């Protein structure tokens, strides 16, 4: 079963409220454009690792799902949205 976290501010206090389970996450700029997409077996930990990494990062959203599904979803989002920090993948 998949679950989604709607857009939230990209800050420690908001990230710490989400489950630390497998899924896909998007990091967004101030205009809500996707600037990075990633997948992880521990989404909360991975988002915390990214704090301060991407210039202009203001928001995030996450979808939780089994790891195999996450890989497919991540690739689909990257191909569709072409995030600037995932350039090597599209």
C-alpha positions in Angstrom: 0.0 0.0 0.0 1.3 3.4 -0.9 1.0 6.5 1.2 1.8 10.1 0.4 3.0 13.1 2.4 1.8 16.3 0.9 4.2 19.2 0.4 6.0 20.4 3.6 8.7 22.9 4.5 12.2 21.4 3.9 13.4 21.7 7.5 14.4 19.3 10.3 11.2 19.7 12.3 9.0 18.8 9.4 11.2 16.0 8.1 11.2 14.4 11.5 7.4 14.0 11.4 7.5 11.5 8.5 8.0 7.7 8.7 11.5 6.3 8.2 10.4 3.7 5.6 11.1 3.0 1.9 9.8 5.4 -0.7 10.5 8.2 -3.1 10.9 11.9 -2.2 11.0 15.2 -4.1 12.8 18.4 -3.1 11.1 21.5 -4.3 12.2 25.2 -4.7 10.2 28.3 -3.6 8.0 28.1 -6.7 7.2 24.4 -6.1 9.4 23.1 -9.0 11.0 19.8 -8.4 14.8 20.3 -8.1 15.8 16.8 -6.9 14.2 13.3 -6.8 15.5 10.4 -4.8 14.6 7.0 -3.4 15.6 5.4 -0.1 14.9 2.6 2.2 14.8 5.2 5.0 13.2 8.3 3.5 13.3 10.4 6.7 17.0 9.7 7.3 17.9 10.5 3.7 16.0 13.8 3.7 17.8 14.8 6.8 21.1 14.0 5.0 20.1 16.4 2.2 19.5 19.4 4.5 21.7 22.3 3.2 22.8 20.3 0.1 20.6 21.9 -2.6 20.6 25.6 -3.3 17.0 26.9 -3.3 15.4 23.9 -1.5 12.3 25.0 0.3 9.8 22.1 0.4 9.6 18.4 0.1 7.1 15.7 -0.5 7.3 11.9 -0.1 5.6 8.8 -1.2 6.1 5.6 0.7 6.1 2.2 -1.1 8.1 -1.0 -1.4 11.7 -0.5 -2.7 11.1 -2.2 -6.0 8.2 0.1 -6.8 10.2 3.1 -5.6 12.8 2.6 -8.2 10.3 2.7 -11.0 8.5 5.7 -9.6 11.7 7.6 -9.1 12.8 7.0 -12.7 9.4 8.0 -14.0 9.4 11.3 -12.0 12.9 12.1 -13.1 12.1 11.6 -16.8 8.9 13.6 -16.5 10.1 16.6 -14.4 13.9 16.7 -15.3 15.0 18.1 -12.0 18.2 20.2 -12.2 20.1 18.2 -9.6 19.3 14.9 -11.3 20.7 15.9 -14.8 23.0 12.9 -15.1 19.9 10.7 -15.0 17.8 12.2 -17.8 
